[in-house]
Amino acid sequence: MAKGKCSTDSPIETPVSLSFKAPPKEEGGYPCEFVTSPPDLLPSECSVCLQIFREPHLISCCGHNYCRTCIGPVQKQNRPCPLCNEPNFTVLHNKGLQRSLNELTVRCVHRSAGCEWTGELGHFETHLNETPDPENQLTGCEYVTLECIHRCGGLFPRHSVDNHQTNFCPQRPFSCAYCQEYSSIHADVVYRHWPVCKKYPLSCPNHCTVYAIERQHLDHHLNTECPLKVIECEFQYAGCEVALPRKDMPAHTADNLARHVSLLASTNQKLTEDLIEKDEVVSRMSEEMRTRFEEVRAEHRREVDELKAENATLKDDLKQMKEVVAGMKHSLNRRISQVVDIEVKQKEESKRGDETLEQQISDLRRQLEENRVVLATQCHSVQAFIGLFPTEFSMPDFEDKRTHNLPWQSPSFYSHLQGYKVRLVVCVNGLGAGKGTHVSVYACLLRGEFDDRLQWPFRAEVTIQLLNQLADRNHATG
């Protein structure tokens, strides 16, 4: 193999456009000529195509003969006879004339190209074999133009088509001879696979004495073996800037030993000075980080102590609130017991019609209801302060507020322990898009005692539920 080049298994032919086409198949008469002239009384030439009859057909009007493919379109299109212009005629296959013509000797139409065949006209089409099967492609006249069986678009004489199909056609089946793994058509293997084939042979780009290096081994050759590859001196890190072909580097190293030792000593001194300087920087940064760490730790400890003290205060407040709630519950239970006792006495004395007792019972019930309202308000206040959920409110005089279009506001409460301060506002006749058709309920944020500890803006989810007092308990949640 020549230096810097690699050979292929077969030459590559670039497809070219050809200047000739295959003759029409079975159109008109036979384009050949007789070896000896036919008898004078035997018609042999079609008046339309002016060639020897191919399947002669006799017409009834004037008795002339025409090729089947010449007279067929005339009759199909209802045109008159080409010779006598008779509009109406019939056509009959003249088998007798055909047998007589088939026995006459003719020359091949490709005589001018070099074909020396002569034979009976009946064997002329067999000799040409212009539409052969792939298996019989090479049988017939050597000068008949055929299409390549690989469908590359080329047209070739029969005597050269096999050489094209076997050795030159870019569409012929082809396998990579280097990796023996990729098979396709020749053009695909050559132009697509070979440029990436790992085992395709390449020449060293440095033009050394090693040839036909597999693509997958080229980098290894350049990095470790190629004697012409320019490399840097192994003391480059010490300051030697020489770059030579690999084969000349041992001589350079041997000839410049003293210079390399001097460069190493100078480099070692610089590295030592840099190391000392960096060690001082590291020590200074370590001290700064240690001081900053102590400051941060002291600050965190102070914040933790403050949070612990604040948490203890809140626990005491919560304990006091729980005691107040327990006392209120005890008072309520006691008063309920009194009402129950009075109701028992009222049942016993109901027959006597004691109006004074009924008035007392009525007064006690009224006091009980007032106490319930007061207790409920206080409970809401406690729950609101400590953030107990769910929080329930009862809105009195609903119809009156609807008639006079008056809003209602709940007592303020906190969303959770040390949470957001909130108040519910109810517009019984609705606002905005719900005006006149819905009841509008809003949760309004108020200035609270813990706002400086909370996250702003407010992004929490608020759930409001209108409690249905009927038995179906069909509450509305929004």
C-alpha positions as CSV (number, residue, x, y, z in Angstrom):
1,M,0.0,0.0,0.0
2,A,1.3,3.5,-0.8
3,K,2.3,5.8,2.0
4,G,-0.5,8.0,3.2
5,K,-3.2,6.1,1.2
6,C,-5.4,3.1,1.6
7,S,-6.8,0.8,-1.0
8,T,-10.4,-0.4,-1.4
9,D,-11.7,-3.8,-2.3
10,S,-13.1,-2.5,-5.6
11,P,-13.0,0.7,-7.6
12,I,-15.7,3.2,-7.1
13,E,-17.7,4.5,-10.1
14,T,-19.4,7.8,-10.0
15,P,-22.9,7.6,-11.5
16,V,-23.1,9.5,-14.8
17,S,-26.1,10.3,-17.1
18,L,-26.1,8.4,-20.4
19,S,-26.9,9.7,-23.8
20,F,-29.0,6.8,-25.1
21,K,-32.2,5.1,-24.0
22,A,-33.6,1.6,-24.5
23,P,-35.8,1.3,-27.7
24,P,-39.6,1.0,-27.1
25,K,-40.8,-2.5,-26.5
26,E,-43.4,-3.9,-28.9
27,E,-44.4,-0.6,-30.4
28,G,-44.6,-0.4,-34.2
29,G,-42.9,-3.0,-36.4
30,Y,-39.6,-4.7,-36.3
31,P,-36.7,-2.2,-36.9
32,C,-34.5,-4.8,-38.6
33,E,-33.9,-5.5,-42.3
34,F,-34.1,-8.6,-44.6
35,V,-31.0,-10.4,-45.7
36,T,-32.7,-10.9,-49.1
37,S,-35.7,-8.9,-50.3
38,P,-39.1,-10.7,-49.8
39,P,-41.2,-11.8,-52.7
40,D,-42.9,-8.9,-54.5
41,L,-46.4,-10.2,-53.8
42,L,-45.7,-10.6,-50.1
43,P,-46.4,-7.4,-48.2
44,S,-43.8,-6.8,-45.5
45,E,-43.8,-3.0,-44.5
46,C,-46.4,-1.2,-42.4
47,S,-47.7,2.0,-44.0
48,V,-47.8,3.7,-40.6
49,C,-44.4,2.9,-38.9
50,L,-42.6,2.0,-42.2
51,Q,-41.1,-1.1,-40.6
52,I,-41.5,-4.9,-41.0
53,F,-44.9,-6.0,-39.7
54,R,-45.2,-7.0,-36.1
55,E,-48.4,-9.0,-35.6
56,P,-49.9,-7.9,-39.0
57,H,-53.7,-7.1,-39.0
58,L,-55.8,-7.0,-42.1
59,I,-58.5,-4.3,-42.4
60,S,-61.8,-4.8,-44.3
61,C,-62.1,-1.5,-46.2
62,C,-59.0,-1.5,-48.5
63,G,-57.4,-4.9,-47.6
64,H,-54.1,-3.4,-46.4
65,N,-52.1,-4.7,-43.4
66,Y,-50.9,-2.8,-40.4
67,C,-49.0,-3.6,-37.2
68,R,-51.3,-4.4,-34.3
69,T,-49.9,-1.4,-32.3
70,C,-50.3,0.9,-35.3
71,I,-53.9,0.2,-36.3
72,G,-55.2,-0.5,-32.8
73,P,-55.2,3.2,-31.6
74,V,-56.8,4.2,-34.9
75,Q,-59.7,1.8,-34.4
76,K,-60.1,2.6,-30.7
77,Q,-60.4,6.3,-31.4
78,N,-62.9,5.8,-34.3
79,R,-60.6,7.4,-36.9
80,P,-60.8,6.5,-40.6
81,C,-58.4,4.1,-42.4
82,P,-54.9,5.7,-42.8
83,L,-54.9,4.9,-46.6
84,C,-58.4,5.0,-47.9
85,N,-60.0,7.2,-45.3
86,E,-63.0,4.7,-44.9
87,P,-64.6,5.5,-41.5
88,N,-66.0,2.1,-40.9
89,F,-63.9,-1.0,-41.1
90,T,-63.1,-4.2,-39.2
91,V,-59.7,-5.6,-38.2
92,L,-58.5,-9.3,-38.4
93,H,-55.2,-10.8,-37.3
94,N,-53.5,-12.0,-40.5
95,K,-51.8,-15.1,-39.1
96,G,-51.0,-16.4,-42.6
97,L,-48.9,-13.3,-43.4
98,Q,-47.2,-13.5,-40.1
99,R,-46.1,-17.1,-40.6
100,S,-44.7,-16.2,-44.1
101,L,-42.8,-13.2,-42.7
102,N,-41.5,-15.2,-39.7
103,E,-39.7,-17.6,-42.1
104,L,-37.7,-14.8,-43.8
105,T,-34.1,-14.2,-42.8
106,V,-33.3,-10.8,-41.2
107,R,-30.2,-9.1,-39.7
108,C,-29.9,-7.8,-36.2
109,V,-31.0,-4.1,-35.7
110,H,-27.6,-3.6,-33.9
111,R,-25.5,-4.6,-36.9
112,S,-23.9,-1.2,-37.1
113,A,-22.8,-1.6,-33.5
114,G,-21.1,-4.9,-34.3
115,C,-23.7,-7.6,-33.9
116,E,-23.4,-10.2,-36.8
117,W,-26.5,-12.2,-36.0
118,T,-28.8,-13.3,-38.9
119,G,-31.8,-15.5,-38.5
120,E,-35.5,-15.9,-39.1
121,L,-37.8,-13.0,-38.2
122,G,-39.7,-15.3,-35.8
123,H,-36.5,-15.6,-33.7
124,F,-35.7,-11.9,-33.8
125,E,-37.3,-11.0,-30.4
126,T,-35.7,-14.0,-28.8
127,H,-32.3,-12.9,-30.1
128,L,-32.8,-9.3,-28.7
129,N,-34.3,-10.4,-25.3
130,E,-34.9,-6.8,-24.5
131,T,-36.9,-7.5,-21.2
132,P,-35.0,-10.4,-19.7
133,D,-35.5,-12.0,-16.3
134,P,-32.6,-11.3,-13.9
135,E,-31.5,-15.0,-14.3
136,N,-31.4,-14.6,-18.2
137,Q,-30.1,-11.1,-18.3
138,L,-26.9,-12.0,-20.1
139,T,-28.7,-14.1,-22.8
140,G,-29.3,-12.3,-26.1
141,C,-27.9,-9.6,-28.3
142,E,-24.7,-8.2,-26.8
143,Y,-25.6,-4.7,-27.9
144,V,-29.2,-4.4,-26.5
145,T,-29.4,-1.6,-23.9
146,L,-30.5,-2.9,-20.4
147,E,-31.2,-1.3,-17.1
148,C,-29.0,-2.1,-14.1
149,I,-30.7,-4.7,-11.8
150,H,-29.7,-2.7,-8.8
151,R,-31.9,0.3,-9.9
152,C,-29.1,2.8,-10.0
153,G,-30.7,4.4,-13.1
154,G,-27.9,3.5,-15.5
155,L,-28.4,2.0,-19.0
156,F,-25.7,-0.3,-20.4
157,P,-25.1,-2.6,-23.4
158,R,-25.6,-6.3,-22.4
159,H,-21.9,-7.0,-22.9
160,S,-20.9,-4.4,-20.2
161,V,-23.9,-4.5,-17.8
162,D,-22.6,-7.4,-15.8
163,N,-19.2,-5.7,-15.3
164,H,-21.1,-2.6,-14.1
165,Q,-23.4,-4.5,-11.8
166,T,-20.6,-6.5,-10.3
167,N,-17.8,-3.9,-10.0
168,F,-19.0,-0.4,-10.5
169,C,-22.7,0.1,-9.5
170,P,-22.9,2.2,-6.4
171,Q,-26.2,0.4,-5.5
172,R,-24.6,-3.1,-5.6
173,P,-24.6,-5.2,-2.3
174,F,-21.3,-4.6,-0.5
175,S,-19.8,-5.5,2.9
176,C,-17.0,-3.8,4.8
177,A,-13.8,-5.9,4.4
178,Y,-12.2,-4.3,7.4
179,C,-14.6,-4.8,10.3
180,Q,-16.6,-7.6,8.5
181,E,-19.6,-6.4,10.4
182,Y,-21.3,-3.8,8.3
183,S,-23.2,-4.8,5.1
184,S,-25.2,-2.5,2.8
185,I,-24.9,-1.1,-0.7
186,H,-21.5,0.0,-2.0
187,A,-22.1,3.8,-1.9
188,D,-23.4,3.5,1.7
189,V,-20.4,1.5,2.9
190,V,-17.8,3.7,1.1
191,Y,-19.3,7.2,1.9
192,R,-21.0,6.6,5.2
193,H,-19.5,3.6,7.0
194,W,-15.8,3.8,6.1
195,P,-15.4,7.4,7.5
196,V,-16.4,6.0,10.9
197,C,-15.3,2.4,10.7
198,K,-13.0,1.6,13.7
199,K,-10.9,-0.8,11.7
200,Y,-10.6,1.2,8.6
201,P,-6.8,1.6,7.7
202,L,-5.4,5.1,8.0
203,S,-1.9,6.5,7.5
204,C,0.0,8.3,10.2
205,P,-0.7,12.1,9.8
206,N,3.0,12.7,10.7
207,H,4.1,10.5,7.7
208,C,6.1,8.1,9.8
209,T,7.2,4.6,8.6
210,V,4.1,2.9,10.1
211,Y,1.3,2.4,7.5
212,A,-2.3,1.1,7.6
213,I,-3.1,1.9,11.2
214,E,-6.6,1.0,12.3
215,R,-8.7,4.1,13.1
216,Q,-9.3,2.8,16.6
217,H,-5.5,2.5,17.3
218,L,-4.5,5.8,15.7
219,D,-4.6,7.9,18.9
220,H,-2.6,5.3,20.8
221,H,0.0,5.4,18.0
222,L,0.3,9.2,18.1
223,N,0.4,9.4,21.9
224,T,2.9,6.6,22.6
225,E,4.7,5.3,19.5
226,C,5.0,7.8,16.6
227,P,8.7,8.8,16.3
228,L,7.7,12.0,14.4
229,K,5.1,13.3,16.8
230,V,6.3,16.6,18.3
231,I,6.3,16.3,22.1
232,E,7.3,18.7,24.9
233,C,10.3,18.1,27.1
234,E,9.6,16.0,30.2
235,F,11.1,19.0,32.2
236,Q,8.6,21.4,30.8
237,Y,7.0,21.9,34.2
238,A,10.4,23.1,35.4
239,G,10.7,25.7,32.6
240,C,12.2,23.8,29.7
241,E,10.3,25.0,26.6
242,V,11.9,22.7,24.0
243,A,9.5,20.7,21.8
244,L,11.0,18.0,19.4
245,P,9.9,14.9,17.5
246,R,9.8,11.9,19.9
247,K,12.8,10.2,18.3
248,D,15.0,13.3,19.1
249,M,13.9,13.8,22.7
250,P,16.3,11.2,24.3
251,A,19.3,13.1,22.8
252,H,18.0,16.4,24.1
253,T,17.6,15.0,27.6
254,A,21.1,13.6,27.7
255,D,22.7,16.8,26.3
256,N,20.9,19.2,28.6
257,L,21.3,17.3,32.0
258,A,23.0,20.2,33.8
259,R,20.5,22.7,32.5
260,H,17.6,20.6,33.6
261,V,19.1,20.1,37.1
262,S,19.4,23.9,37.4
263,L,15.8,24.4,36.3
264,L,14.7,21.8,38.9
265,A,16.5,23.6,41.7
266,S,15.0,27.0,40.7
267,T,11.6,25.5,40.5
268,N,12.0,23.7,43.9
269,Q,12.9,27.1,45.5
270,K,9.9,28.8,44.1
271,L,7.6,26.0,45.2
272,T,9.0,26.2,48.8
273,E,8.4,30.0,48.9
274,D,4.9,29.5,47.6
275,L,4.2,26.8,50.1
276,I,5.4,29.1,53.0
277,E,3.2,31.9,51.8
278,K,0.1,29.7,51.3
279,D,0.7,28.2,54.8
280,E,0.6,31.7,56.3
281,V,-2.6,32.5,54.4
282,V,-4.2,29.3,55.6
283,S,-3.3,30.1,59.2
284,R,-4.7,33.6,59.0
285,M,-7.9,32.3,57.4
286,S,-8.3,29.6,60.1
287,E,-8.0,32.2,62.9
288,E,-10.6,34.4,61.3
289,M,-13.0,31.5,60.8
290,R,-12.5,30.4,64.5
291,T,-13.3,33.9,65.7
292,R,-16.3,34.2,63.5
293,F,-17.5,30.7,64.7
294,E,-17.3,31.8,68.3
295,E,-19.3,34.9,67.6
296,V,-22.0,33.0,65.8
297,R,-22.2,30.4,68.5
298,A,-22.6,33.0,71.2
299,E,-25.3,34.8,69.2
300,H,-27.2,31.5,68.7
301,R,-27.0,30.7,72.4
302,R,-28.4,34.1,73.3
303,E,-31.3,33.6,70.9
304,V,-32.0,30.1,72.3
305,D,-32.1,31.5,75.9
306,E,-34.6,34.2,74.9
307,L,-36.8,31.7,73.1
308,K,-36.8,29.4,76.2
309,A,-37.8,32.3,78.5
310,E,-40.5,33.4,76.1
311,N,-41.8,29.8,75.8
312,A,-41.9,29.4,79.6
313,T,-44.0,32.6,79.8
314,L,-46.4,31.4,77.2
315,K,-46.8,28.1,79.1
316,D,-47.8,30.0,82.2
317,D,-50.3,32.0,80.3
318,L,-51.8,28.9,78.7
319,K,-52.0,27.3,82.1
320,Q,-53.9,30.3,83.6
321,M,-56.3,30.3,80.6
322,K,-57.0,26.6,81.1
323,E,-57.8,27.3,84.7
324,V,-60.2,30.1,83.8
325,V,-62.0,27.9,81.2
326,A,-62.3,25.0,83.8
327,G,-63.8,27.5,86.4
328,M,-66.3,28.7,83.8
329,K,-67.3,25.2,82.9
330,H,-67.8,24.3,86.6
331,S,-70.0,27.4,87.1
332,L,-72.0,26.6,84.0
333,N,-72.6,23.0,85.2
334,R,-73.7,24.2,88.6
335,R,-76.2,26.6,87.1
336,I,-77.5,23.9,84.8
337,S,-78.0,21.7,87.9
338,Q,-80.0,24.5,89.5
339,V,-82.2,24.8,86.4
340,V,-82.8,21.1,86.4
341,D,-83.8,21.1,90.0
342,I,-86.2,24.0,89.4
343,E,-87.7,22.3,86.4
344,V,-88.4,19.2,88.6
345,K,-90.1,21.4,91.2
346,Q,-92.0,23.1,88.5
347,K,-93.4,19.8,87.2
348,E,-94.4,18.8,90.8
349,E,-96.2,22.1,91.4
350,S,-97.5,22.6,87.8
351,K,-101.0,21.5,88.9
352,R,-101.2,24.1,91.5
353,G,-100.7,26.9,88.9
354,D,-98.2,28.8,91.0
355,E,-97.5,31.9,88.8
356,T,-94.8,33.1,91.2
357,L,-92.8,29.9,90.6
358,E,-93.2,30.2,86.8
359,Q,-91.9,33.7,87.0
360,Q,-88.9,32.6,89.0
361,I,-88.2,29.8,86.5
362,S,-88.5,32.2,83.6
363,D,-86.1,34.6,85.3
364,L,-83.6,31.7,86.0
365,R,-83.9,30.6,82.3
366,R,-83.2,34.1,81.2
367,Q,-80.2,34.4,83.6
368,L,-79.0,31.0,82.3
369,E,-79.2,32.1,78.7
370,E,-77.3,35.3,79.6
371,N,-74.7,33.3,81.4
372,R,-74.3,31.0,78.4
373,V,-73.8,34.0,76.1
374,V,-71.2,35.5,78.5
375,L,-69.5,32.1,78.9
376,A,-69.5,31.5,75.2
377,T,-68.0,34.9,74.6
378,Q,-65.3,34.3,77.2
379,C,-64.6,30.9,75.8
380,H,-64.2,32.4,72.3
381,S,-61.9,35.0,73.7
382,V,-59.8,32.3,75.4
383,Q,-59.8,30.1,72.3
384,A,-59.0,33.1,70.1
385,F,-56.1,34.1,72.2
386,I,-54.5,30.6,72.5
387,G,-55.5,29.7,68.9
388,L,-57.7,26.6,69.4
389,F,-59.4,25.2,66.3
390,P,-62.0,24.9,64.9
391,T,-63.5,28.1,66.1
392,E,-67.3,28.4,66.0
393,F,-69.4,31.7,66.1
394,S,-73.1,32.2,66.1
395,M,-74.5,35.3,64.4
396,P,-77.8,36.5,66.0
397,D,-80.7,38.5,64.3
398,F,-79.9,37.2,60.8
399,E,-83.2,38.4,59.3
400,D,-82.8,41.9,60.9
401,K,-79.4,42.3,59.4
402,R,-80.7,41.2,56.1
403,T,-83.5,43.7,56.2
404,H,-81.3,46.6,57.2
405,N,-78.3,45.4,55.2
406,L,-76.1,45.4,58.3
407,P,-72.7,43.5,58.4
408,W,-71.7,41.3,61.4
409,Q,-68.3,41.0,62.9
410,S,-67.0,38.1,65.1
411,P,-64.8,38.6,68.1
412,S,-61.1,38.7,67.0
413,F,-59.0,35.5,67.5
414,Y,-55.6,34.1,66.7
415,S,-55.0,31.5,64.0
416,H,-52.7,29.5,66.3
417,L,-50.5,30.0,69.3
418,Q,-48.6,33.3,68.7
419,G,-50.3,33.3,65.2
420,Y,-52.1,35.8,63.0
421,K,-54.9,37.9,64.5
422,V,-58.1,37.4,62.5
423,R,-61.8,38.5,62.5
424,L,-64.7,37.2,60.5
425,V,-67.0,39.7,58.7
426,V,-70.4,38.5,57.3
427,C,-72.4,40.5,54.7
428,V,-75.8,38.7,54.7
429,N,-76.8,40.3,51.4
430,G,-73.5,39.5,49.7
431,L,-70.9,41.7,48.0
432,G,-69.6,42.1,44.5
433,A,-70.6,39.3,42.1
434,G,-72.6,37.6,45.0
435,K,-74.6,40.7,45.9
436,G,-78.3,39.9,46.4
437,T,-77.8,36.1,45.8
438,H,-75.2,34.9,48.3
439,V,-74.0,35.4,51.8
440,S,-70.4,36.8,51.7
441,V,-68.0,35.8,54.5
442,Y,-64.5,37.3,54.8
443,A,-61.6,36.6,57.0
444,C,-59.8,39.9,57.8
445,L,-56.3,40.2,59.2
446,L,-55.8,42.6,62.2
447,R,-52.8,44.0,63.8
448,G,-51.7,41.4,66.4
449,E,-49.2,41.1,69.2
450,F,-47.0,38.6,67.3
451,D,-46.8,40.2,63.8
452,D,-43.1,40.9,64.1
453,R,-42.4,37.1,64.5
454,L,-44.7,35.9,61.6
455,Q,-44.0,35.4,57.9
456,W,-45.3,38.1,55.5
457,P,-47.1,38.3,53.2
458,F,-49.8,36.0,54.6
459,R,-50.0,32.8,52.5
460,A,-51.9,30.4,54.9
461,E,-55.1,28.6,53.8
462,V,-58.3,29.7,55.6
463,T,-61.3,27.4,55.7
464,I,-64.7,28.9,56.6
465,Q,-67.8,26.6,57.2
466,L,-71.4,27.7,57.5
467,L,-73.0,25.2,59.9
468,N,-76.4,24.0,58.9
469,Q,-78.7,23.7,61.9
470,L,-81.1,21.2,60.2
471,A,-80.9,17.5,60.7
472,D,-79.2,16.8,57.4
473,R,-76.1,18.6,58.6
474,N,-75.4,19.8,55.0
475,H,-72.7,22.3,55.9
476,A,-71.2,24.7,53.3
477,T,-67.4,24.9,53.2
478,G,-65.4,27.6,51.4
